[in-house]
Amino acid sequence: MAILTTEGLTYIYSAGTPFETAAVDHVDLQIGEDLMVGVIGHTGSGKSTLMQHFNGLLQPTEGKVSLEGKDIWADKKMLREVRFRVGLVFQYPEYQLFEETVFQDIAFGPKNMGLSGNEIQRRVLWAADSLGLDRELLGRSPFALSGGQKRRAAIAGVMAMLPKVLILDEPCAGLDPKGRLQMLRQIRDYQKQTKSTVLLVSHSMEDVAEYTEKLLVMDRGRLFCYEDTAAVFRKVEALQEMGLRIPQIASLMLALRQRGCDLPEDIYTVPQAKDALVQLLRKGAVSC
Amino acid sequence: MLKDITLGQYFPIDSVLHRLDPRFKIIFTMLFIIMLFAGNSVWTLVLSAVFVLMAQFLSKIPLKMSWRSIRPLLPVLVFTAILNLLLIDSGEVVWEWQFLHIYEGGITTSIFMIARIVLLMVGSSLLTYTTSPILLTDAIEALLSPLKRIRFPVHEMAMMMSIALRFIPTLLEETDKIISAQKARGAALDSGGIRERVRALLPILVPLFVSAFRRAEELATAMECRCYRGGEGRTRLRQLKAGVGDHIGLGVCLVFLGASICVNFLKL
């Protein structure tokens, strides 16, 4: 069953001024449960605006957003409830930390949910562990942490609410390669463990290729497609036209195929490519 | 929500008013304010209204934008108008009910006050709508430059102002983002008593201050890296030059001001 549905979702910025633009333009979507979804699109394609509709931070100018079949704007009192069930981590979330200790900051969301002290404690520790935050850091001021640790603390703050849908806007922006890899793995593990739906907004085709099952592609406010990751990366030309590209390894595979190498289609991650190339070499058919 | 605050927001279109010299526009605004408050007759208001309408027409700013600059003031306006109505007891009694009396004087004072403030807001916001913040501070610096003789740090002041103006939209955007982020974590910003509401502001104010300080420090470093050392011997990319239009405008303003002072003396 679809957990998030949109029908004709449209959002217009600064209506009635010279800056008027449709940031999201008639988007129809059905996003299922227990999924890892990548959200890609050129800068300004409306990804972030669309994400803010999913937890009711923005109200659509036109159209509907439903969570588990219920229109989230039907009852405004339920909006807060919606925000607990659809967690949203903004870009550079480390700038939202404010509490005296990391523990209290992560506990902010769960506390707002009205959970019991024990449950809050359990969830904070669990979220910190899932993101590899040292427990001794929990007693420190969030402002004393390193950049990467701050990021983790901020994301843990949303994960601790255990939302049904977790949206992460560029969670890896500005992290070093090692931190990036760790973060992506932890996010995937989180998804597997909670069986929730995770939406990962990213500019890195390599990241979404490796970690997501489906891709949501936005282009100038419109939904270009929402399909299996492999299917999206087959649309090489269309992606290039909207300023995106396929993963580098997929380009390499494509180039090899065009030169006549006998390689299967739909290879877009390094491990897949490695296996395919090793097989090819074993066959001894290296003529390209 | 926060984007509704239009103070210092430039409206980038092309119009006669946009092209005028910003120094002259500041002077026009000052003359207009003097005109508005110089006289006590209805004619002063009529003249000021004509002046504002003319400027509004020349600026091509949609009326909707001007309405936006008045809207936040409405509650204050209504409140003071009611106080004026009830508390001023000059002239004849027009209406009474139990202990409430409304006098003629109260009515005229309220109308004058509302008209003046509305005209003031609409007129002076035209200045910021048609002049980019950078030009505005350049103009202020130019107008205040005589004060340099008495060692008043005019350039530094202007620099501080332009930095402050420059960061208003940035900080507003930042505030919006922080509010959204905390709302996403279930922060309740619009419920509860006063104490809860003030407490609810902490998750917004703390990150906002932290980031304002961070930005200030980054900016200071960036300026030092570029060897910024104040206004001494500094030339400008854009020289302010007065044209024919500016002098015509000055003439028009003076005529209006003169007329307004005249009608006041003639007690029309």
HADDOCK unambig.tbl for C-alpha pairs under 7 A between the chains (distance, minus, plus):
assign (segid A and resid 57 and name CA) (segid B and resid 180 and name CA) 6.68 0.50 0.50
assign (segid A and resid 80 and name CA) (segid B and resid 186 and name CA) 6.03 0.50 0.50
assign (segid A and resid 83 and name CA) (segid B and resid 184 and name CA) 5.58 0.50 0.50
assign (segid A and resid 83 and name CA) (segid B and resid 186 and name CA) 6.45 0.50 0.50
assign (segid A and resid 84 and name CA) (segid B and resid 185 and name CA) 6.98 0.50 0.50
assign (segid A and resid 84 and name CA) (segid B and resid 186 and name CA) 6.63 0.50 0.50
assign (segid A and resid 87 and name CA) (segid B and resid 184 and name CA) 6.54 0.50 0.50
assign (segid A and resid 88 and name CA) (segid B and resid 184 and name CA) 6.01 0.50 0.50
assign (segid A and resid 90 and name CA) (segid B and resid 181 and name CA) 6.53 0.50 0.50
assign (segid A and resid 95 and name CA) (segid B and resid 207 and name CA) 6.06 0.50 0.50
assign (segid A and resid 96 and name CA) (segid B and resid 178 and name CA) 5.94 0.50 0.50
assign (segid A and resid 96 and name CA) (segid B and resid 181 and name CA) 6.85 0.50 0.50
assign (segid A and resid 96 and name CA) (segid B and resid 207 and name CA) 5.52 0.50 0.50
assign (segid A and resid 97 and name CA) (segid B and resid 207 and name CA) 6.32 0.50 0.50
assign (segid A and resid 98 and name CA) (segid B and resid 203 and name CA) 5.62 0.50 0.50
assign (segid A and resid 98 and name CA) (segid B and resid 206 and name CA) 5.57 0.50 0.50
assign (segid A and resid 98 and name CA) (segid B and resid 207 and name CA) 5.75 0.50 0.50
assign (segid A and resid 109 and name CA) (segid B and resid 185 and name CA) 4.71 0.50 0.50
assign (segid A and resid 109 and name CA) (segid B and resid 186 and name CA) 5.96 0.50 0.50
assign (segid A and resid 112 and name CA) (segid B and resid 186 and name CA) 5.66 0.50 0.50
assign (segid A and resid 112 and name CA) (segid B and resid 187 and name CA) 6.58 0.50 0.50
assign (segid A and resid 158 and name CA) (segid B and resid 185 and name CA) 6.54 0.50 0.50
